[in-house]
């Protein structure tokens, strides 16, 4: 990242590392770059959505989830990222707080 601070894979890896450490604000910074630089990759979108949920930004998380839903609809389960899209949606849904009665 020192040589190329906007490298999508480097930012995804750093964001994922920050997530595992519970450093949600730092994770957000890296994952936003990864999403912006590689908009067709579902992995950074799902990880950013989870990070936003942890930070209490449900609107931002729902935007990322909606992007994943659109990717899923366009893919129809047949594109090379189909499994990643489905796994990303499941990750986001699993991170959602319980619905209030």
C-alpha contacts under 8 A as a table, 3 or more apart, distances in Angstrom:
res1	aa1	res2	aa2	distance
1	X	4	X	4.89
1	X	5	X	4.37
1	X	6	X	7.15
1	X	7	X	6.66
1	X	10	X	6.20
1	X	11	X	7.41
2	X	5	X	5.75
4	X	7	X	5.54
5	X	11	X	7.72
6	X	10	X	7.92
6	X	11	X	6.99
6	X	33	X	6.34
6	X	34	X	7.46
6	X	37	X	7.21
7	X	10	X	5.40
7	X	11	X	6.16
7	X	34	X	7.30
7	X	37	X	7.47
8	X	11	X	5.22
8	X	12	X	6.10
8	X	33	X	6.72
8	X	34	X	4.29
8	X	35	X	7.43
8	X	37	X	5.59
8	X	38	X	6.13
9	X	12	X	4.95
9	X	13	X	6.15
9	X	34	X	6.74
10	X	13	X	5.19
10	X	14	X	6.16
10	X	34	X	7.97
11	X	14	X	5.02
11	X	15	X	5.86
11	X	30	X	4.91
11	X	31	X	6.17
11	X	33	X	6.55
11	X	34	X	5.40
12	X	15	X	5.08
12	X	16	X	6.03
12	X	30	X	6.54
12	X	31	X	5.65
12	X	34	X	5.48
12	X	44	X	6.08
13	X	16	X	5.12
13	X	17	X	6.18
14	X	17	X	5.04
14	X	18	X	6.21
14	X	27	X	7.24
14	X	30	X	6.44
15	X	18	X	5.09
15	X	19	X	6.17
15	X	26	X	7.09
15	X	27	X	4.17
15	X	28	X	6.80
15	X	29	X	7.48
15	X	30	X	4.89
15	X	31	X	5.24
16	X	19	X	5.00
16	X	20	X	6.36
16	X	27	X	6.71
16	X	31	X	7.90
16	X	47	X	7.32
17	X	20	X	5.18
17	X	21	X	6.48
17	X	27	X	7.60
18	X	21	X	5.06
18	X	22	X	6.25
18	X	23	X	5.08
18	X	24	X	6.69
18	X	26	X	6.27
18	X	27	X	4.91
19	X	22	X	5.01
19	X	23	X	5.76
19	X	24	X	5.86
19	X	27	X	5.59
19	X	51	X	7.14
20	X	23	X	7.62
23	X	26	X	5.58
23	X	27	X	6.15
24	X	27	X	4.91
24	X	28	X	6.07
24	X	51	X	5.90
24	X	52	X	7.98
24	X	54	X	7.03
24	X	55	X	6.72
25	X	28	X	5.18
25	X	29	X	6.55
25	X	55	X	7.57
26	X	29	X	5.27
26	X	30	X	6.64
27	X	30	X	5.39
27	X	31	X	5.99
27	X	48	X	7.85
27	X	51	X	6.98
28	X	31	X	5.14
28	X	32	X	5.89
28	X	48	X	6.28
28	X	51	X	6.28
28	X	52	X	7.22
29	X	32	X	5.47
29	X	33	X	6.72
30	X	33	X	5.35
30	X	34	X	6.41
31	X	34	X	4.87
31	X	35	X	6.09
31	X	44	X	5.94
31	X	45	X	7.75
31	X	47	X	7.27
31	X	48	X	5.62
32	X	35	X	5.17
32	X	36	X	6.08
32	X	44	X	7.96
32	X	48	X	6.86
33	X	36	X	5.07
33	X	37	X	6.04
34	X	37	X	5.27
34	X	38	X	5.95
34	X	39	X	7.99
34	X	44	X	6.10
35	X	38	X	5.31
35	X	39	X	5.31
35	X	41	X	7.51
35	X	44	X	5.54
35	X	45	X	5.94
35	X	48	X	7.97
36	X	39	X	5.84
38	X	41	X	5.73
39	X	42	X	7.67
41	X	44	X	6.59
41	X	45	X	7.30
41	X	81	X	7.77
42	X	45	X	5.22
42	X	46	X	6.25
42	X	68	X	6.52
42	X	71	X	7.95
42	X	81	X	7.49
42	X	84	X	6.37
42	X	85	X	5.55
42	X	88	X	6.69
43	X	46	X	5.35
43	X	47	X	6.23
43	X	84	X	6.67
43	X	85	X	7.48
43	X	88	X	6.36
44	X	47	X	5.08
44	X	48	X	5.86
45	X	48	X	5.12
45	X	49	X	6.11
45	X	64	X	5.68
45	X	65	X	7.59
45	X	67	X	7.86
45	X	68	X	7.22
45	X	88	X	7.79
46	X	49	X	5.03
46	X	50	X	6.33
46	X	64	X	6.83
46	X	65	X	7.01
46	X	68	X	7.50
46	X	88	X	4.86
46	X	89	X	6.74
46	X	91	X	6.87
46	X	92	X	6.07
47	X	50	X	5.15
47	X	51	X	6.17
47	X	88	X	7.61
47	X	92	X	7.73
48	X	51	X	4.97
48	X	52	X	6.07
48	X	61	X	7.28
48	X	64	X	7.35
49	X	52	X	5.08
49	X	53	X	6.22
49	X	60	X	7.09
49	X	61	X	4.18
49	X	62	X	7.16
49	X	64	X	5.57
49	X	65	X	6.68
49	X	92	X	6.30
50	X	53	X	5.04
50	X	54	X	6.31
50	X	61	X	6.86
50	X	91	X	7.40
50	X	92	X	5.55
50	X	95	X	6.05
50	X	96	X	7.97
51	X	54	X	5.07
51	X	55	X	6.28
51	X	61	X	7.93
52	X	55	X	4.91
52	X	56	X	6.12
52	X	57	X	5.01
52	X	58	X	6.64
52	X	60	X	6.41
52	X	61	X	5.33
53	X	56	X	5.01
53	X	57	X	5.58
53	X	58	X	5.59
53	X	61	X	5.93
53	X	95	X	7.06
53	X	96	X	6.79
54	X	57	X	7.64
57	X	60	X	5.45
57	X	61	X	6.27
58	X	61	X	4.93
58	X	62	X	5.97
59	X	62	X	5.12
59	X	63	X	6.30
60	X	63	X	5.14
60	X	64	X	6.55
61	X	64	X	5.22
61	X	65	X	6.21
62	X	65	X	4.83
62	X	66	X	5.96
63	X	66	X	5.03
63	X	67	X	6.27
64	X	67	X	5.05
64	X	68	X	6.35
65	X	68	X	4.99
65	X	69	X	6.19
65	X	89	X	6.76
65	X	92	X	7.11
66	X	69	X	4.92
66	X	70	X	6.22
67	X	70	X	5.12
67	X	71	X	6.24
68	X	71	X	4.97
68	X	72	X	6.14
68	X	85	X	6.37
68	X	88	X	7.52
68	X	89	X	6.72
69	X	72	X	4.97
69	X	73	X	6.16
69	X	89	X	7.58
70	X	73	X	5.03
70	X	74	X	6.07
71	X	74	X	5.16
71	X	75	X	5.93
71	X	85	X	7.20
72	X	75	X	5.01
72	X	76	X	5.95
72	X	77	X	6.79
72	X	82	X	6.92
72	X	85	X	6.25
72	X	86	X	7.35
73	X	76	X	5.29
75	X	78	X	5.70
75	X	79	X	5.22
75	X	81	X	7.99
75	X	82	X	6.57
76	X	79	X	7.32
76	X	82	X	7.74
77	X	82	X	5.02
77	X	83	X	7.66
78	X	82	X	6.15
79	X	82	X	5.34
80	X	83	X	7.69
81	X	84	X	5.17
81	X	85	X	6.06
82	X	85	X	5.17
82	X	86	X	6.27
83	X	86	X	5.17
83	X	87	X	6.03
84	X	87	X	5.03
84	X	88	X	5.92
85	X	88	X	5.04
85	X	89	X	6.25
86	X	89	X	5.21
86	X	90	X	6.26
87	X	90	X	5.06
87	X	91	X	6.10
88	X	91	X	5.00
88	X	92	X	6.21
89	X	92	X	5.17
89	X	93	X	6.09
90	X	93	X	5.08
90	X	94	X	5.97
91	X	94	X	5.12
91	X	95	X	6.33
92	X	95	X	5.21
92	X	96	X	6.53
93	X	96	X	5.33
